[in-house]
Amino acid sequence: MTIDIKPASQIFNLRTSAEALQLGTLDPCWTDLGTHANWQPQFGCTALPFLFSGYNHVKKVSTGRSASRSSPISRRPPAPRSSPSAR
């Protein structure tokens, strides 16, 4: 097996490398989670510098009670309200 390393974005940049992974033309690559926010919006918070004070803060926010309320996956449409005339 031969592995050719192409540094300094000689073939793909961050965004295009993530797209190439999806297409199967690149395997593997390094990319950041902020780039993945183009496809999964919940990763967007990782691209904000100084948002978290440390690892424990990240863990608390990402696994705590507020994470389950704000996750697009856990959001459910509101229950339908009955009309006043139906009572």
Order of alpha helices (4+ residues) and beta strands (2+ residues): alpha-alpha-alpha-alpha
